[in-house]
Amino acid sequence: MGTLVLIRHGQSQWNLDNRFTGWVDVPLTDAGRAEARRGAQLIRQLRFDRAFTSKLQRAQETLRIVLESIGQPEVPVEANLALNERHYGALQGLNKAETAKRFGEEQVTLWRRSYDIPPPNDRTELNPEGMSESLKDTAARTLPYVHAAILPLVKQGRTVLVAAHGNSLRSIVMDLDRLTREQVLELNLATGAPIVYEMDPQGRILNKTVHALPHETAPEE
């Protein structure tokens, strides 16, 4: 039996500021670092063989804190852009409440919560390449990497930790739990709270445990 642990990074500075973050490389807050330490205690009994994270510092720092907190800083780590947060396009850096006033609550909700409608991709200082991603787009880059690099290790009986982001992890949970596009829109992942999957060699889920920390779920980024 293999074990896969997913953990969303702790609170970031832009989570605290209520700003769209996406690929902007913002740090954790002190509260976010504390969340990572508390989350680590919920999985301290596990011995990890490998760990994976994104190219963004808030996920990498969360992973470092978790591994150090459970006394396993030597675990091999691979960082890949495939695990990055969803790219929020021209919304990156904007305050969410102010954006809703500007474009209307209904339109912003559509950009944030629909499955296949991306945010506007206007070129801005924080989006010079004019990118943007829907959740569907995020899954399209995240899942091939997960199936090629991560799940084979779990099927071999390894214990693997993935520290990433609200939307990249939502796409993984959607795939593992076989959620519909309607169901995944209601899925919210708490910062710093581990989700533990136990799987057989065929990749079938034998058990799933969703841990909770004593805080409210932070919004997606």
GINORRA-V335353 format. One record per residue. N is the residue number from 1. RES is the residue in one letter. PHI is phi in radians with two decimals (none if undefined). PSI is psi in whole degrees, 0 to 359 (NA if undefined). BURIAL is # if it has 24 or more other C-alpha atoms within 12 Angstrom, else .. Layout:
n,res,phi,psi,burial
N,RES,PHI,PSI,BURIAL
N,RES,PHI,PSI,BURIAL
This chain:
n,res,phi,psi,burial
1,M,none,135,.
2,G,-1.88,163,#
3,T,-2.28,131,#
4,L,-2.07,125,#
5,V,-2.01,126,#
6,L,-1.90,134,#
7,I,-2.45,127,#
8,R,-1.36,141,#
9,H,-0.97,158,#
10,G,-1.18,173,#
11,Q,-0.93,130,#
12,S,-1.70,169,#
13,Q,-1.08,323,#
14,W,-1.42,339,#
15,N,-1.04,313,#
16,L,-1.10,321,#
17,D,-1.44,359,.
18,N,1.07,43,#
19,R,-1.98,148,#
20,F,-1.17,128,#
21,T,-1.85,301,#
22,G,1.03,236,#
23,W,-1.59,1,#
24,V,-1.18,133,#
25,D,-1.59,76,#
26,V,-1.63,154,#
27,P,-1.49,172,#
28,L,-1.29,156,#
29,T,-1.53,172,#
30,D,-1.07,323,.
31,A,-1.12,322,.
32,G,-1.13,322,#
33,R,-1.16,322,#
34,A,-1.15,321,#
35,E,-1.06,318,#
36,A,-1.09,320,#
37,R,-1.16,320,#
38,R,-1.18,320,#
39,G,-1.09,323,#
40,A,-1.05,323,#
41,Q,-1.15,338,#
42,L,-1.36,345,#
43,I,-2.20,21,#
44,R,-1.16,343,.
45,Q,-1.41,349,.
46,L,-1.54,147,#
47,R,-1.96,114,#
48,F,-1.55,141,#
49,D,-1.65,324,#
50,R,-2.56,159,#
51,A,-2.44,149,#
52,F,-2.35,148,#
53,T,-2.67,179,#
54,S,-1.57,187,#
55,K,-1.58,5,#
56,L,-1.81,140,#
57,Q,-1.12,330,#
58,R,-1.16,327,#
59,A,-1.35,319,#
60,Q,-1.13,319,#
61,E,-1.18,322,#
62,T,-1.04,314,#
63,L,-1.07,315,#
64,R,-1.04,315,#
65,I,-1.10,317,#
66,V,-1.06,310,#
67,L,-1.15,321,#
68,E,-1.19,322,.
69,S,-1.16,330,#
70,I,-1.75,11,#
71,G,1.26,31,.
72,Q,-2.27,50,#
73,P,-1.19,347,.
74,E,-1.48,356,.
75,V,-1.04,131,.
76,P,-1.08,135,.
77,V,-2.13,136,#
78,E,-2.11,128,#
79,A,-1.88,132,#
80,N,-2.48,140,#
81,L,-1.06,337,#
82,A,-1.04,336,#
83,L,-1.66,4,#
84,N,-1.04,160,#
85,E,-1.10,161,#
86,R,-0.99,139,#
87,H,-1.44,121,#
88,Y,-1.61,13,#
89,G,1.02,225,#
90,A,-1.22,350,#
91,L,-1.41,344,#
92,Q,-1.02,129,#
93,G,1.61,346,#
94,L,-1.47,145,#
95,N,-1.22,134,.
96,K,-1.18,320,#
97,A,-1.17,318,.
98,E,-1.17,325,.
99,T,-1.14,322,#
100,A,-1.13,323,.
101,K,-1.16,323,.
102,R,-1.30,314,.
103,F,-1.81,347,.
104,G,1.75,139,.
105,E,-1.02,319,.
106,E,-1.11,317,.
107,Q,-1.16,317,.
108,V,-1.17,322,#
109,T,-1.08,321,.
110,L,-1.09,315,.
111,W,-1.11,321,#
112,R,-1.40,322,#
113,R,-1.99,352,#
114,S,-1.29,163,#
115,Y,-1.47,321,#
116,D,-2.25,18,.
117,I,-1.90,112,.
118,P,-1.40,160,#
119,P,-1.17,168,#
120,P,-1.07,147,#
121,N,-1.98,30,#
122,D,-1.01,146,.
123,R,-1.31,126,.
124,T,-2.35,176,.
125,E,-1.04,325,.
126,L,-1.62,2,#
127,N,-2.56,61,#
128,P,-1.14,337,.
129,E,-1.58,358,.
130,G,1.18,40,.
131,M,-1.59,161,#
132,S,-2.94,154,#
133,E,-2.39,141,#
134,S,-1.49,175,#
135,L,-1.10,324,#
136,K,-1.05,316,#
137,D,-1.11,319,#
138,T,-1.07,315,#
139,A,-1.08,325,#
140,A,-1.13,333,.
141,R,-1.70,332,#
142,T,-1.36,313,#
143,L,-1.17,320,#
144,P,-1.03,322,.
145,Y,-1.16,317,#
146,V,-1.05,316,#
147,H,-1.26,333,.
148,A,-1.55,323,.
149,A,-1.92,332,#
150,I,-1.86,305,#
151,L,-1.09,327,#
152,P,-1.02,325,#
153,L,-1.16,318,#
154,V,-1.12,319,#
155,K,-1.14,335,#
156,Q,-1.41,359,.
157,G,1.67,10,#
158,R,-1.43,162,#
159,T,-1.90,119,#
160,V,-2.20,137,#
161,L,-1.99,132,#
162,V,-2.13,118,#
163,A,-1.89,115,#
164,A,-2.56,222,#
165,H,-2.26,167,#
166,G,-0.93,313,#
167,N,-1.50,324,#
168,S,-1.12,322,#
169,L,-1.27,325,#
170,R,-1.06,321,#
171,S,-1.15,324,#
172,I,-1.19,314,#
173,V,-1.10,320,#
174,M,-0.99,316,#
175,D,-1.20,312,#
176,L,-1.16,319,#
177,D,-1.57,0,.
178,R,0.94,49,.
179,L,-1.38,149,.
180,T,-1.37,168,.
181,R,-1.14,333,.
182,E,-1.28,319,.
183,Q,-1.17,322,.
184,V,-1.20,336,#
185,L,-1.16,337,#
186,E,-1.62,359,.
187,L,-1.50,123,#
188,N,-2.18,136,#
189,L,-1.94,129,#
190,A,-1.33,145,#
191,T,-1.20,134,#
192,G,1.34,1,#
193,A,-1.78,116,#
194,P,-1.26,146,#
195,I,-2.02,126,#
196,V,-2.01,122,#
197,Y,-1.92,133,#
198,E,-1.91,130,#
199,M,-2.28,153,#
200,D,-1.57,177,.
201,P,-1.09,343,.
202,Q,-1.59,359,.
203,G,1.50,8,#
204,R,-1.33,140,.
205,I,-1.41,121,#
206,L,-1.61,328,.
207,N,-2.79,147,.
208,K,-2.36,131,.
209,T,-2.17,123,.
210,V,-1.85,108,#
211,H,-1.40,160,#
212,A,-2.32,144,#
213,L,-1.85,157,#
214,P,-1.36,66,.
215,H,-2.70,168,.
216,E,-1.39,152,.
217,T,-1.16,128,.
218,A,-1.27,149,#
219,P,-1.18,164,#
220,E,-1.11,166,#
221,E,-1.70,NA,#
